[in-house]
């Protein structure tokens, strides 16, 4: 039961969870993530994409601001890979790295 709680959280491990409640949980999470997300115009998106490409080509440090419902998050590092088909970048700092969706980026600038 302890492992199940870690993997799926409290809601999924409950034995009294009704099926209609189980199907409602992911929808609520999606609504919370979409709430308040700013809509960027084409010029701002192009500016972000150019900044990310410059970081990849010239190996310069970039700061990306990610949308988060609780408050924007800033990550700082080097773009080491860009996947245009899935619209994601690989941002690396120190010995760590993270795949980030380009659509989640609100702003990007060279440090």
PDB file as gemmi writes it, atoms N, CA and C in Angstrom:
CRYST1    1.000    1.000    1.000  90.00  90.00  90.00 P 1                      
ATOM      1  N   UNK A   1       0.825  -1.187   0.000  1.00  0.00           N  
ATOM      2  CA  UNK A   1       0.000   0.000   0.000  1.00  0.00           C  
ATOM      3  C   UNK A   1       0.871   1.253   0.000  1.00  0.00           C  
ATOM      4  N   UNK A   2       2.015   1.224   0.746  1.00  0.00           N  
ATOM      5  CA  UNK A   2       2.898   2.378   0.784  1.00  0.00           C  
ATOM      6  C   UNK A   2       3.479   2.688  -0.581  1.00  0.00           C  
ATOM      7  N   UNK A   3       3.891   1.651  -1.313  1.00  0.00           N  
ATOM      8  CA  UNK A   3       4.448   1.863  -2.645  1.00  0.00           C  
ATOM      9  C   UNK A   3       3.382   2.405  -3.591  1.00  0.00           C  
ATOM     10  N   UNK A   4       2.171   1.908  -3.472  1.00  0.00           N  
ATOM     11  CA  UNK A   4       1.087   2.372  -4.326  1.00  0.00           C  
ATOM     12  C   UNK A   4       0.799   3.845  -4.070  1.00  0.00           C  
ATOM     13  N   UNK A   5       0.882   4.276  -2.810  1.00  0.00           N  
ATOM     14  CA  UNK A   5       0.668   5.680  -2.491  1.00  0.00           C  
ATOM     15  C   UNK A   5       1.728   6.560  -3.136  1.00  0.00           C  
ATOM     16  N   UNK A   6       2.996   6.082  -3.135  1.00  0.00           N  
ATOM     17  CA  UNK A   6       4.069   6.856  -3.733  1.00  0.00           C  
ATOM     18  C   UNK A   6       3.894   6.961  -5.240  1.00  0.00           C  
ATOM     19  N   UNK A   7       3.499   5.867  -5.884  1.00  0.00           N  
ATOM     20  CA  UNK A   7       3.389   5.842  -7.341  1.00  0.00           C  
ATOM     21  C   UNK A   7       2.198   6.626  -7.843  1.00  0.00           C  
ATOM     22  N   UNK A   8       1.041   6.416  -7.269  1.00  0.00           N  
ATOM     23  CA  UNK A   8      -0.191   6.949  -7.832  1.00  0.00           C  
ATOM     24  C   UNK A   8      -0.835   8.051  -7.010  1.00  0.00           C  
ATOM     25  N   UNK A   9      -0.342   8.299  -5.832  1.00  0.00           N  
ATOM     26  CA  UNK A   9      -0.933   9.333  -4.992  1.00  0.00           C  
ATOM     27  C   UNK A   9      -2.118   8.791  -4.208  1.00  0.00           C  
ATOM     28  N   UNK A  10      -2.637   9.597  -3.334  1.00  0.00           N  
ATOM     29  CA  UNK A  10      -3.712   9.194  -2.441  1.00  0.00           C  
ATOM     30  C   UNK A  10      -4.982   8.831  -3.191  1.00  0.00           C  
ATOM     31  N   UNK A  11      -5.344   9.601  -4.239  1.00  0.00           N  
ATOM     32  CA  UNK A  11      -6.606   9.375  -4.933  1.00  0.00           C  
ATOM     33  C   UNK A  11      -6.646   8.019  -5.618  1.00  0.00           C  
ATOM     34  N   UNK A  12      -5.575   7.640  -6.264  1.00  0.00           N  
ATOM     35  CA  UNK A  12      -5.562   6.392  -7.016  1.00  0.00           C  
ATOM     36  C   UNK A  12      -5.508   5.169  -6.096  1.00  0.00           C  
ATOM     37  N   UNK A  13      -4.996   5.323  -4.881  1.00  0.00           N  
ATOM     38  CA  UNK A  13      -4.853   4.166  -4.009  1.00  0.00           C  
ATOM     39  C   UNK A  13      -6.091   3.925  -3.151  1.00  0.00           C  
ATOM     40  N   UNK A  14      -7.026   4.844  -3.155  1.00  0.00           N  
ATOM     41  CA  UNK A  14      -8.211   4.706  -2.333  1.00  0.00           C  
ATOM     42  C   UNK A  14      -9.131   3.612  -2.880  1.00  0.00           C  
ATOM     43  N   UNK A  15      -9.615   2.758  -2.015  1.00  0.00           N  
ATOM     44  CA  UNK A  15     -10.501   1.680  -2.450  1.00  0.00           C  
ATOM     45  C   UNK A  15     -11.941   2.151  -2.606  1.00  0.00           C  
ATOM     46  N   UNK A  16     -12.284   3.294  -2.035  1.00  0.00           N  
ATOM     47  CA  UNK A  16     -13.659   3.787  -2.104  1.00  0.00           C  
ATOM     48  C   UNK A  16     -13.836   4.830  -3.203  1.00  0.00           C  
ATOM     49  N   UNK A  17     -12.856   4.981  -4.057  1.00  0.00           N  
ATOM     50  CA  UNK A  17     -12.932   5.953  -5.138  1.00  0.00           C  
ATOM     51  C   UNK A  17     -13.884   5.455  -6.215  1.00  0.00           C  
ATOM     52  N   UNK A  18     -14.904   6.244  -6.484  1.00  0.00           N  
ATOM     53  CA  UNK A  18     -15.877   5.879  -7.503  1.00  0.00           C  
ATOM     54  C   UNK A  18     -15.297   6.102  -8.894  1.00  0.00           C  
ATOM     55  N   UNK A  19     -15.694   5.288  -9.871  1.00  0.00           N  
ATOM     56  CA  UNK A  19     -15.143   5.433 -11.227  1.00  0.00           C  
ATOM     57  C   UNK A  19     -15.356   6.820 -11.822  1.00  0.00           C  
ATOM     58  N   UNK A  20     -16.508   7.436 -11.563  1.00  0.00           N  
ATOM     59  CA  UNK A  20     -16.734   8.774 -12.111  1.00  0.00           C  
ATOM     60  C   UNK A  20     -15.822   9.810 -11.466  1.00  0.00           C  
ATOM     61  N   UNK A  21     -15.421   9.585 -10.217  1.00  0.00           N  
ATOM     62  CA  UNK A  21     -14.468  10.490  -9.572  1.00  0.00           C  
ATOM     63  C   UNK A  21     -13.075  10.288 -10.154  1.00  0.00           C  
ATOM     64  N   UNK A  22     -12.721   9.048 -10.424  1.00  0.00           N  
ATOM     65  CA  UNK A  22     -11.409   8.737 -10.984  1.00  0.00           C  
ATOM     66  C   UNK A  22     -11.251   9.402 -12.349  1.00  0.00           C  
ATOM     67  N   UNK A  23     -12.292   9.392 -13.170  1.00  0.00           N  
ATOM     68  CA  UNK A  23     -12.189  10.008 -14.492  1.00  0.00           C  
ATOM     69  C   UNK A  23     -12.180  11.529 -14.399  1.00  0.00           C  
ATOM     70  N   UNK A  24     -12.674  12.095 -13.332  1.00  0.00           N  
ATOM     71  CA  UNK A  24     -12.739  13.543 -13.161  1.00  0.00           C  
ATOM     72  C   UNK A  24     -11.392  14.125 -12.726  1.00  0.00           C  
ATOM     73  N   UNK A  25     -10.580  13.358 -12.035  1.00  0.00           N  
ATOM     74  CA  UNK A  25      -9.320  13.864 -11.496  1.00  0.00           C  
ATOM     75  C   UNK A  25      -8.387  14.374 -12.591  1.00  0.00           C  
ATOM     76  N   UNK A  26      -8.076  13.614 -13.642  1.00  0.00           N  
ATOM     77  CA  UNK A  26      -7.172  14.148 -14.664  1.00  0.00           C  
ATOM     78  C   UNK A  26      -7.711  15.405 -15.338  1.00  0.00           C  
ATOM     79  N   UNK A  27      -9.024  15.497 -15.530  1.00  0.00           N  
ATOM     80  CA  UNK A  27      -9.613  16.679 -16.151  1.00  0.00           C  
ATOM     81  C   UNK A  27      -9.386  17.902 -15.262  1.00  0.00           C  
ATOM     82  N   UNK A  28      -9.542  17.740 -13.949  1.00  0.00           N  
ATOM     83  CA  UNK A  28      -9.299  18.844 -13.023  1.00  0.00           C  
ATOM     84  C   UNK A  28      -7.841  19.290 -13.065  1.00  0.00           C  
ATOM     85  N   UNK A  29      -6.921  18.324 -13.169  1.00  0.00           N  
ATOM     86  CA  UNK A  29      -5.506  18.661 -13.235  1.00  0.00           C  
ATOM     87  C   UNK A  29      -5.193  19.420 -14.525  1.00  0.00           C  
ATOM     88  N   UNK A  30      -5.782  19.002 -15.643  1.00  0.00           N  
ATOM     89  CA  UNK A  30      -5.566  19.695 -16.914  1.00  0.00           C  
ATOM     90  C   UNK A  30      -6.098  21.121 -16.842  1.00  0.00           C  
ATOM     91  N   UNK A  31      -7.267  21.308 -16.240  1.00  0.00           N  
ATOM     92  CA  UNK A  31      -7.841  22.645 -16.120  1.00  0.00           C  
ATOM     93  C   UNK A  31      -6.957  23.546 -15.270  1.00  0.00           C  
ATOM     94  N   UNK A  32      -6.368  22.982 -14.216  1.00  0.00           N  
ATOM     95  CA  UNK A  32      -5.510  23.768 -13.348  1.00  0.00           C  
ATOM     96  C   UNK A  32      -4.245  24.191 -14.101  1.00  0.00           C  
ATOM     97  N   UNK A  33      -3.706  23.312 -14.941  1.00  0.00           N  
ATOM     98  CA  UNK A  33      -2.502  23.647 -15.693  1.00  0.00           C  
ATOM     99  C   UNK A  33      -2.768  24.685 -16.767  1.00  0.00           C  
ATOM    100  N   UNK A  34      -3.931  24.629 -17.391  1.00  0.00           N  
ATOM    101  CA  UNK A  34      -4.264  25.571 -18.455  1.00  0.00           C  
ATOM    102  C   UNK A  34      -4.689  26.932 -17.933  1.00  0.00           C  
ATOM    103  N   UNK A  35      -5.072  27.000 -16.695  1.00  0.00           N  
ATOM    104  CA  UNK A  35      -5.567  28.240 -16.122  1.00  0.00           C  
ATOM    105  C   UNK A  35      -4.457  29.286 -16.063  1.00  0.00           C  
ATOM    106  N   UNK A  36      -4.718  30.449 -16.618  1.00  0.00           N  
ATOM    107  CA  UNK A  36      -3.794  31.559 -16.501  1.00  0.00           C  
ATOM    108  C   UNK A  36      -2.602  31.513 -17.440  1.00  0.00           C  
ATOM    109  N   UNK A  37      -2.533  30.564 -18.333  1.00  0.00           N  
ATOM    110  CA  UNK A  37      -1.399  30.480 -19.237  1.00  0.00           C  
ATOM    111  C   UNK A  37      -1.494  31.608 -20.258  1.00  0.00           C  
ATOM    112  N   UNK A  38      -0.449  32.430 -20.362  1.00  0.00           N  
ATOM    113  CA  UNK A  38      -0.517  33.550 -21.297  1.00  0.00           C  
ATOM    114  C   UNK A  38      -0.457  33.083 -22.749  1.00  0.00           C  
ATOM    115  N   UNK A  39      -1.139  33.808 -23.603  1.00  0.00           N  
ATOM    116  CA  UNK A  39      -1.121  33.514 -25.030  1.00  0.00           C  
ATOM    117  C   UNK A  39      -0.068  34.413 -25.665  1.00  0.00           C  
ATOM    118  N   UNK A  40       0.937  33.789 -26.279  1.00  0.00           N  
ATOM    119  CA  UNK A  40       2.022  34.541 -26.886  1.00  0.00           C  
ATOM    120  C   UNK A  40       1.734  34.768 -28.359  1.00  0.00           C  
ATOM    121  N   UNK A  41       2.071  35.943 -28.832  1.00  0.00           N  
ATOM    122  CA  UNK A  41       1.875  36.217 -30.251  1.00  0.00           C  
ATOM    123  C   UNK A  41       3.012  35.600 -31.071  1.00  0.00           C  
ATOM    124  N   UNK A  42       2.865  35.611 -32.379  1.00  0.00           N  
ATOM    125  CA  UNK A  42       3.825  34.956 -33.280  1.00  0.00           C  
ATOM    126  C   UNK A  42       5.218  35.572 -33.160  1.00  0.00           C  
ATOM    127  N   UNK A  43       5.286  36.884 -32.976  1.00  0.00           N  
ATOM    128  CA  UNK A  43       6.585  37.548 -32.870  1.00  0.00           C  
ATOM    129  C   UNK A  43       7.327  37.109 -31.607  1.00  0.00           C  
ATOM    130  N   UNK A  44       6.614  36.997 -30.487  1.00  0.00           N  
ATOM    131  CA  UNK A  44       7.241  36.573 -29.232  1.00  0.00           C  
ATOM    132  C   UNK A  44       7.704  35.122 -29.331  1.00  0.00           C  
ATOM    133  N   UNK A  45       6.896  34.259 -29.955  1.00  0.00           N  
ATOM    134  CA  UNK A  45       7.304  32.863 -30.144  1.00  0.00           C  
ATOM    135  C   UNK A  45       8.556  32.763 -30.999  1.00  0.00           C  
ATOM    136  N   UNK A  46       8.612  33.551 -32.064  1.00  0.00           N  
ATOM    137  CA  UNK A  46       9.791  33.537 -32.935  1.00  0.00           C  
ATOM    138  C   UNK A  46      11.026  34.015 -32.183  1.00  0.00           C  
ATOM    139  N   UNK A  47      10.859  35.022 -31.334  1.00  0.00           N  
ATOM    140  CA  UNK A  47      11.970  35.541 -30.534  1.00  0.00           C  
ATOM    141  C   UNK A  47      12.488  34.466 -29.577  1.00  0.00           C  
ATOM    142  N   UNK A  48      11.580  33.734 -28.942  1.00  0.00           N  
ATOM    143  CA  UNK A  48      11.972  32.656 -28.022  1.00  0.00           C  
ATOM    144  C   UNK A  48      12.719  31.573 -28.789  1.00  0.00           C  
ATOM    145  N   UNK A  49      12.190  31.164 -29.948  1.00  0.00           N  
ATOM    146  CA  UNK A  49      12.818  30.114 -30.746  1.00  0.00           C  
ATOM    147  C   UNK A  49      14.204  30.524 -31.227  1.00  0.00           C  
ATOM    148  N   UNK A  50      14.362  31.787 -31.628  1.00  0.00           N  
ATOM    149  CA  UNK A  50      15.669  32.270 -32.070  1.00  0.00           C  
ATOM    150  C   UNK A  50      16.680  32.282 -30.922  1.00  0.00           C  
ATOM    151  N   UNK A  51      16.228  32.667 -29.739  1.00  0.00           N  
ATOM    152  CA  UNK A  51      17.107  32.675 -28.568  1.00  0.00           C  
ATOM    153  C   UNK A  51      17.564  31.263 -28.222  1.00  0.00           C  
ATOM    154  N   UNK A  52      16.658  30.294 -28.290  1.00  0.00           N  
ATOM    155  CA  UNK A  52      17.009  28.911 -28.003  1.00  0.00           C  
ATOM    156  C   UNK A  52      17.982  28.367 -29.051  1.00  0.00           C  
ATOM    157  N   UNK A  53      17.753  28.710 -30.323  1.00  0.00           N  
ATOM    158  CA  UNK A  53      18.648  28.267 -31.390  1.00  0.00           C  
ATOM    159  C   UNK A  53      20.038  28.881 -31.233  1.00  0.00           C  
ATOM    160  N   UNK A  54      20.100  30.143 -30.824  1.00  0.00           N  
ATOM    161  CA  UNK A  54      21.381  30.803 -30.597  1.00  0.00           C  
ATOM    162  C   UNK A  54      22.151  30.121 -29.467  1.00  0.00           C  
ATOM    163  N   UNK A  55      21.451  29.743 -28.427  1.00  0.00           N  
ATOM    164  CA  UNK A  55      22.086  29.039 -27.313  1.00  0.00           C  
ATOM    165  C   UNK A  55      22.661  27.703 -27.774  1.00  0.00           C  
ATOM    166  N   UNK A  56      21.935  27.016 -28.640  1.00  0.00           N  
ATOM    167  CA  UNK A  56      22.413  25.728 -29.155  1.00  0.00           C  
ATOM    168  C   UNK A  56      23.632  25.922 -30.055  1.00  0.00           C  
ATOM    169  N   UNK A  57      23.550  26.861 -30.994  1.00  0.00           N  
ATOM    170  CA  UNK A  57      24.636  27.076 -31.963  1.00  0.00           C  
ATOM    171  C   UNK A  57      25.903  27.625 -31.310  1.00  0.00           C  
ATOM    172  N   UNK A  58      25.745  28.646 -30.487  1.00  0.00           N  
ATOM    173  CA  UNK A  58      26.905  29.349 -29.930  1.00  0.00           C  
ATOM    174  C   UNK A  58      27.304  28.849 -28.551  1.00  0.00           C  
ATOM    175  N   UNK A  59      26.542  27.928 -28.011  1.00  0.00           N  
ATOM    176  CA  UNK A  59      26.803  27.366 -26.675  1.00  0.00           C  
ATOM    177  C   UNK A  59      26.911  28.486 -25.632  1.00  0.00           C  
ATOM    178  N   UNK A  60      25.876  29.333 -25.597  1.00  0.00           N  
ATOM    179  CA  UNK A  60      25.796  30.389 -24.586  1.00  0.00           C  
ATOM    180  C   UNK A  60      24.664  30.054 -23.612  1.00  0.00           C  
ATOM    181  N   UNK A  61      24.857  30.506 -22.393  1.00  0.00           N  
ATOM    182  CA  UNK A  61      23.876  30.229 -21.338  1.00  0.00           C  
ATOM    183  C   UNK A  61      22.594  31.022 -21.587  1.00  0.00           C  
ATOM    184  N   UNK A  62      21.466  30.370 -21.368  1.00  0.00           N  
ATOM    185  CA  UNK A  62      20.162  30.984 -21.579  1.00  0.00           C  
ATOM    186  C   UNK A  62      19.311  30.799 -20.326  1.00  0.00           C  
ATOM    187  N   UNK A  63      18.466  31.759 -20.060  1.00  0.00           N  
ATOM    188  CA  UNK A  63      17.488  31.645 -18.976  1.00  0.00           C  
ATOM    189  C   UNK A  63      16.111  31.532 -19.608  1.00  0.00           C  
ATOM    190  N   UNK A  64      15.371  30.493 -19.216  1.00  0.00           N  
ATOM    191  CA  UNK A  64      14.008  30.319 -19.714  1.00  0.00           C  
ATOM    192  C   UNK A  64      13.046  30.477 -18.547  1.00  0.00           C  
ATOM    193  N   UNK A  65      11.949  31.157 -18.809  1.00  0.00           N  
ATOM    194  CA  UNK A  65      10.896  31.343 -17.812  1.00  0.00           C  
ATOM    195  C   UNK A  65       9.746  30.439 -18.222  1.00  0.00           C  
ATOM    196  N   UNK A  66       9.392  29.492 -17.352  1.00  0.00           N  
ATOM    197  CA  UNK A  66       8.344  28.520 -17.629  1.00  0.00           C  
ATOM    198  C   UNK A  66       7.056  28.908 -16.925  1.00  0.00           C  
ATOM    199  N   UNK A  67       5.941  28.698 -17.624  1.00  0.00           N  
ATOM    200  CA  UNK A  67       4.636  28.964 -17.023  1.00  0.00           C  
ATOM    201  C   UNK A  67       4.330  27.889 -15.986  1.00  0.00           C  
ATOM    202  N   UNK A  68       3.848  28.325 -14.834  1.00  0.00           N  
ATOM    203  CA  UNK A  68       3.423  27.423 -13.776  1.00  0.00           C  
ATOM    204  C   UNK A  68       2.216  28.071 -13.107  1.00  0.00           C  
ATOM    205  N   UNK A  69       1.142  27.307 -12.833  1.00  0.00           N  
ATOM    206  CA  UNK A  69      -0.042  27.901 -12.210  1.00  0.00           C  
ATOM    207  C   UNK A  69       0.248  28.566 -10.862  1.00  0.00           C  
ATOM    208  N   UNK A  70       1.246  28.073 -10.157  1.00  0.00           N  
ATOM    209  CA  UNK A  70       1.568  28.628  -8.841  1.00  0.00           C  
ATOM    210  C   UNK A  70       2.539  29.799  -8.922  1.00  0.00           C  
ATOM    211  N   UNK A  71       3.109  30.042 -10.069  1.00  0.00           N  
ATOM    212  CA  UNK A  71       4.102  31.101 -10.250  1.00  0.00           C  
ATOM    213  C   UNK A  71       5.123  30.653 -11.268  1.00  0.00           C  
ATOM    214  N   UNK A  72       5.614  31.569 -12.069  1.00  0.00           N  
ATOM    215  CA  UNK A  72       6.569  31.206 -13.108  1.00  0.00           C  
ATOM    216  C   UNK A  72       7.876  30.699 -12.506  1.00  0.00           C  
ATOM    217  N   UNK A  73       8.495  29.748 -13.209  1.00  0.00           N  
ATOM    218  CA  UNK A  73       9.771  29.179 -12.769  1.00  0.00           C  
ATOM    219  C   UNK A  73      10.848  29.585 -13.752  1.00  0.00           C  
ATOM    220  N   UNK A  74      12.038  29.851 -13.242  1.00  0.00           N  
ATOM    221  CA  UNK A  74      13.177  30.188 -14.092  1.00  0.00           C  
ATOM    222  C   UNK A  74      14.187  29.062 -14.055  1.00  0.00           C  
ATOM    223  N   UNK A  75      14.678  28.681 -15.222  1.00  0.00           N  
ATOM    224  CA  UNK A  75      15.753  27.708 -15.334  1.00  0.00           C  
ATOM    225  C   UNK A  75      16.865  28.345 -16.141  1.00  0.00           C  
ATOM    226  N   UNK A  76      18.087  28.038 -15.771  1.00  0.00           N  
ATOM    227  CA  UNK A  76      19.248  28.636 -16.386  1.00  0.00           C  
ATOM    228  C   UNK A  76      20.175  27.519 -16.837  1.00  0.00           C  
ATOM    229  N   UNK A  77      20.621  27.542 -18.097  1.00  0.00           N  
ATOM    230  CA  UNK A  77      21.524  26.507 -18.573  1.00  0.00           C  
ATOM    231  C   UNK A  77      21.821  26.656 -20.050  1.00  0.00           C  
ATOM    232  N   UNK A  78      22.299  25.568 -20.653  1.00  0.00           N  
ATOM    233  CA  UNK A  78      22.657  25.539 -22.058  1.00  0.00           C  
ATOM    234  C   UNK A  78      21.684  24.640 -22.809  1.00  0.00           C  
ATOM    235  N   UNK A  79      21.243  25.067 -23.977  1.00  0.00           N  
ATOM    236  CA  UNK A  79      20.416  24.219 -24.831  1.00  0.00           C  
ATOM    237  C   UNK A  79      21.367  23.256 -25.540  1.00  0.00           C  
ATOM    238  N   UNK A  80      21.174  21.957 -25.335  1.00  0.00           N  
ATOM    239  CA  UNK A  80      22.059  20.964 -25.940  1.00  0.00           C  
ATOM    240  C   UNK A  80      21.380  20.187 -27.056  1.00  0.00           C  
ATOM    241  N   UNK A  81      20.049  20.281 -27.156  1.00  0.00           N  
ATOM    242  CA  UNK A  81      19.333  19.572 -28.208  1.00  0.00           C  
ATOM    243  C   UNK A  81      17.974  20.230 -28.415  1.00  0.00           C  
ATOM    244  N   UNK A  82      17.556  20.258 -29.690  1.00  0.00           N  
ATOM    245  CA  UNK A  82      16.237  20.783 -30.027  1.00  0.00           C  
ATOM    246  C   UNK A  82      15.534  19.756 -30.899  1.00  0.00           C  
ATOM    247  N   UNK A  83      14.345  19.339 -30.483  1.00  0.00           N  
ATOM    248  CA  UNK A  83      13.514  18.442 -31.286  1.00  0.00           C  
ATOM    249  C   UNK A  83      12.363  19.260 -31.849  1.00  0.00           C  
ATOM    250  N   UNK A  84      12.444  19.564 -33.144  1.00  0.00           N  
ATOM    251  CA  UNK A  84      11.417  20.412 -33.749  1.00  0.00           C  
ATOM    252  C   UNK A  84      10.104  19.669 -33.938  1.00  0.00           C  
ATOM    253  N   UNK A  85      10.169  18.356 -34.156  1.00  0.00           N  
ATOM    254  CA  UNK A  85       8.933  17.597 -34.377  1.00  0.00           C  
ATOM    255  C   UNK A  85       8.075  17.513 -33.122  1.00  0.00           C  
ATOM    256  N   UNK A  86       8.691  17.433 -31.957  1.00  0.00           N  
ATOM    257  CA  UNK A  86       7.928  17.371 -30.707  1.00  0.00           C  
ATOM    258  C   UNK A  86       7.931  18.712 -29.971  1.00  0.00           C  
ATOM    259  N   UNK A  87       8.596  19.717 -30.548  1.00  0.00           N  
ATOM    260  CA  UNK A  87       8.673  21.062 -29.977  1.00  0.00           C  
ATOM    261  C   UNK A  87       9.159  21.057 -28.530  1.00  0.00           C  
ATOM    262  N   UNK A  88      10.343  20.443 -28.341  1.00  0.00           N  
ATOM    263  CA  UNK A  88      10.939  20.433 -27.016  1.00  0.00           C  
ATOM    264  C   UNK A  88      12.442  20.647 -27.115  1.00  0.00           C  
ATOM    265  N   UNK A  89      13.009  21.144 -26.025  1.00  0.00           N  
ATOM    266  CA  UNK A  89      14.448  21.380 -25.954  1.00  0.00           C  
ATOM    267  C   UNK A  89      15.012  20.626 -24.764  1.00  0.00           C  
ATOM    268  N   UNK A  90      16.303  20.358 -24.843  1.00  0.00           N  
ATOM    269  CA  UNK A  90      17.002  19.751 -23.712  1.00  0.00           C  
ATOM    270  C   UNK A  90      17.873  20.837 -23.106  1.00  0.00           C  
ATOM    271  N   UNK A  91      17.565  21.221 -21.884  1.00  0.00           N  
ATOM    272  CA  UNK A  91      18.312  22.255 -21.173  1.00  0.00           C  
ATOM    273  C   UNK A  91      19.213  21.575 -20.155  1.00  0.00           C  
ATOM    274  N   UNK A  92      20.513  21.897 -20.205  1.00  0.00           N  
ATOM    275  CA  UNK A  92      21.476  21.244 -19.318  1.00  0.00           C  
ATOM    276  C   UNK A  92      22.191  22.283 -18.476  1.00  0.00           C  
ATOM    277  N   UNK A  93      22.359  21.958 -17.206  1.00  0.00           N  
ATOM    278  CA  UNK A  93      23.127  22.789 -16.284  1.00  0.00           C  
ATOM    279  C   UNK A  93      23.874  21.840 -15.366  1.00  0.00           C  
ATOM    280  N   UNK A  94      25.114  22.177 -15.064  1.00  0.00           N  
ATOM    281  CA  UNK A  94      25.995  21.322 -14.257  1.00  0.00           C  
ATOM    282  C   UNK A  94      25.939  19.890 -14.776  1.00  0.00           C  
ATOM    283  N   UNK A  95      25.569  18.947 -13.951  1.00  0.00           N  
ATOM    284  CA  UNK A  95      25.460  17.547 -14.363  1.00  0.00           C  
ATOM    285  C   UNK A  95      24.012  17.122 -14.578  1.00  0.00           C  
ATOM    286  N   UNK A  96      23.093  18.057 -14.541  1.00  0.00           N  
ATOM    287  CA  UNK A  96      21.668  17.756 -14.687  1.00  0.00           C  
ATOM    288  C   UNK A  96      21.138  18.291 -16.005  1.00  0.00           C  
ATOM    289  N   UNK A  97      20.008  17.728 -16.449  1.00  0.00           N  
ATOM    290  CA  UNK A  97      19.348  18.196 -17.665  1.00  0.00           C  
ATOM    291  C   UNK A  97      17.858  17.915 -17.555  1.00  0.00           C  
ATOM    292  N   UNK A  98      17.098  18.613 -18.416  1.00  0.00           N  
ATOM    293  CA  UNK A  98      15.646  18.460 -18.393  1.00  0.00           C  
ATOM    294  C   UNK A  98      15.098  18.744 -19.783  1.00  0.00           C  
ATOM    295  N   UNK A  99      14.125  17.928 -20.212  1.00  0.00           N  
ATOM    296  CA  UNK A  99      13.413  18.191 -21.466  1.00  0.00           C  
ATOM    297  C   UNK A  99      12.284  19.166 -21.159  1.00  0.00           C  
ATOM    298  N   UNK A 100      12.169  20.221 -21.963  1.00  0.00           N  
ATOM    299  CA  UNK A 100      11.177  21.270 -21.745  1.00  0.00           C  
ATOM    300  C   UNK A 100      10.390  21.482 -23.028  1.00  0.00           C  
ATOM    301  N   UNK A 101       9.077  21.543 -22.904  1.00  0.00           N  
ATOM    302  CA  UNK A 101       8.222  21.855 -24.041  1.00  0.00           C  
ATOM    303  C   UNK A 101       8.362  23.338 -24.380  1.00  0.00           C  
ATOM    304  N   UNK A 102       8.571  23.643 -25.658  1.00  0.00           N  
ATOM    305  CA  UNK A 102       8.708  25.040 -26.080  1.00  0.00           C  
ATOM    306  C   UNK A 102       7.431  25.817 -25.775  1.00  0.00           C  
ATOM    307  N   UNK A 103       6.288  25.162 -25.857  1.00  0.00           N  
ATOM    308  CA  UNK A 103       5.015  25.828 -25.590  1.00  0.00           C  
ATOM    309  C   UNK A 103       4.847  26.234 -24.129  1.00  0.00           C  
ATOM    310  N   UNK A 104       5.638  25.650 -23.226  1.00  0.00           N  
ATOM    311  CA  UNK A 104       5.585  26.013 -21.812  1.00  0.00           C  
ATOM    312  C   UNK A 104       6.448  27.227 -21.482  1.00  0.00           C  
ATOM    313  N   UNK A 105       7.287  27.642 -22.435  1.00  0.00           N  
ATOM    314  CA  UNK A 105       8.204  28.753 -22.203  1.00  0.00           C  
ATOM    315  C   UNK A 105       7.477  30.076 -22.451  1.00  0.00           C  
ATOM    316  N   UNK A 106       7.539  30.951 -21.461  1.00  0.00           N  
ATOM    317  CA  UNK A 106       6.921  32.268 -21.556  1.00  0.00           C  
ATOM    318  C   UNK A 106       7.927  33.286 -22.069  1.00  0.00           C  
ATOM    319  N   UNK A 107       9.200  33.111 -21.674  1.00  0.00           N  
ATOM    320  CA  UNK A 107      10.236  34.027 -22.087  1.00  0.00           C  
ATOM    321  C   UNK A 107      11.574  33.317 -22.057  1.00  0.00           C  
ATOM    322  N   UNK A 108      12.484  33.731 -22.948  1.00  0.00           N  
ATOM    323  CA  UNK A 108      13.843  33.186 -22.982  1.00  0.00           C  
ATOM    324  C   UNK A 108      14.791  34.315 -23.325  1.00  0.00           C  
ATOM    325  N   UNK A 109      15.901  34.385 -22.603  1.00  0.00           N  
ATOM    326  CA  UNK A 109      16.880  35.420 -22.887  1.00  0.00           C  
ATOM    327  C   UNK A 109      18.277  34.918 -22.552  1.00  0.00           C  
ATOM    328  N   UNK A 110      19.259  35.485 -23.264  1.00  0.00           N  
ATOM    329  CA  UNK A 110      20.666  35.129 -23.068  1.00  0.00           C  
ATOM    330  C   UNK A 110      21.179  35.814 -21.803  1.00  0.00           C  
ATOM    331  N   UNK A 111      21.912  35.065 -21.010  1.00  0.00           N  
ATOM    332  CA  UNK A 111      22.440  35.596 -19.750  1.00  0.00           C  
ATOM    333  C   UNK A 111      23.675  36.418 -20.014  1.00  0.00           C  
TER     334      UNK A 111                                                      
END                                                                             
